């Protein structure tokens, strides 16, 4: 391990074994490192070629990071055509948050919980929907690329409060829709009543 201005480089001893029933002519993988907060802090890559059935190869991978890695993820980049489709579809974890927090979240129309929430999303286009009492609901398109790694986050600012807030002299606060203001009275609509 070396260090240069907050950047560290690690050399990782790696062993790969061909468990697939055929020779692998070429395959490439991305190697992602994450810190304790599941934030991606570094990456490297692995390229393999001409690995026979059951063959094991040992090699070293160099990875640069910007923090203390605690987790590692290996993601296929290019695989032989015969191997494509044999791996489960790739998903990445994304932390979805809202301002303010505590909004109901839907991912592609399905309830996903309350923000902040970590969700698993596959490669492709997705729609995040946010709703919270007293705020205008919102939609946010999210696209995951084939090389995206887990550890990202999305934050959506909900629209302004759906109601006006009026503070009275005695300190009490009313939330409703302001209708008129004059020198002597304020008219607001609360629950449909003036």
Residue pairs with C-beta under 8 A, 6 or more apart in sequence:
1 8
1 9
1 10
1 11
2 8
2 9
3 9
6 66
7 64
7 65
7 66
8 64
8 65
8 66
8 67
9 62
9 63
9 64
9 65
10 33
10 42
10 62
10 63
10 64
10 65
10 69
11 60
11 61
11 62
12 31
12 44
12 60
12 61
12 62
12 63
13 58
13 60
14 46
14 58
14 59
14 60
14 61
15 56
15 57
15 58
16 46
16 48
16 51
16 56
16 57
16 59
17 54
17 55
17 56
17 57
18 24
18 51
18 52
18 53
18 54
18 55
18 56
19 54
20 53
20 83
20 86
21 53
22 53
22 82
23 50
23 51
23 52
23 53
24 48
24 49
24 50
24 51
24 80
24 83
25 49
25 50
25 80
26 47
26 48
26 49
26 78
26 80
27 47
27 48
27 49
27 51
27 76
27 78
27 79
27 80
27 83
28 45
28 46
28 47
28 48
28 76
28 77
28 78
29 45
29 46
29 47
29 48
29 74
29 75
29 76
29 77
30 43
30 44
30 45
30 46
30 74
30 75
30 77
30 147
30 149
31 43
31 44
31 45
31 46
31 61
31 63
31 72
31 73
31 74
31 75
32 40
32 42
32 43
32 72
32 73
32 74
32 75
32 149
32 150
32 151
33 40
33 41
33 42
33 43
33 44
33 63
33 65
33 69
33 71
33 72
34 40
34 41
34 69
34 70
34 71
34 72
34 73
34 150
34 151
35 41
35 67
35 68
35 69
35 70
36 68
36 70
38 71
38 93
38 95
38 118
38 150
38 151
39 67
39 151
40 149
40 150
40 151
40 152
41 65
41 66
41 67
41 68
41 69
42 63
42 64
42 65
42 66
42 67
42 69
43 63
43 64
43 149
44 61
44 62
44 63
44 64
45 61
45 77
46 59
46 61
46 74
48 57
51 57
63 69
73 149
73 150
75 90
75 147
75 149
76 87
76 90
77 147
79 87
89 122
89 123
90 122
90 123
90 146
91 120
91 121
91 122
92 120
92 121
92 144
92 148
92 149
92 150
92 151
92 152
93 118
93 119
93 120
93 121
93 150
93 151
94 118
94 119
94 121
94 142
94 144
94 150
94 152
94 153
94 154
95 116
95 117
95 118
95 152
95 153
95 154
96 105
96 107
96 112
96 115
96 116
96 117
96 118
96 119
96 128
96 153
96 154
96 155
96 156
97 115
97 116
97 117
97 153
97 154
97 155
97 156
98 105
98 115
98 116
98 130
98 132
98 155
98 156
98 157
98 158
99 155
99 156
99 157
99 158
100 132
100 135
100 158
101 115
101 116
102 114
102 115
102 132
103 114
103 115
103 130
103 131
103 132
103 135
103 156
103 158
104 111
104 114
104 130
104 131
104 132
105 111
105 112
105 113
105 114
105 115
105 117
105 119
105 128
105 129
105 130
106 112
106 128
106 129
106 131
107 119
107 121
107 126
107 127
107 128
108 126
108 127
109 127
109 129
112 119
115 130
121 142
121 144
122 144
123 144
123 145
123 146
123 148
124 143
124 144
125 141
125 142
125 143
126 141
126 142
126 143
126 144
127 139
127 140
127 141
127 142
128 139
128 140
128 141
128 142
128 154
128 156
129 137
129 138
129 139
129 140
130 137
130 138
130 139
130 140
130 156
130 158
131 137
132 158
134 161
134 162
134 163
134 175
135 158
135 159
135 160
135 161
135 162
136 158
136 159
136 160
136 162
137 158
137 159
138 156
138 158
138 159
140 154
140 156
142 154
161 175
163 175
163 176
163 177
164 175
164 176
164 177
164 178
164 188
165 173
165 174
165 175
166 173
166 174
166 175
166 176
166 178
166 186
166 188
167 173
167 174
168 174
174 188
174 190
175 190
176 188
176 189
176 190
176 191
177 188
177 189
178 186
178 187
178 188
179 187
179 188
179 189
179 194
180 186
180 187
181 187
187 194
188 194
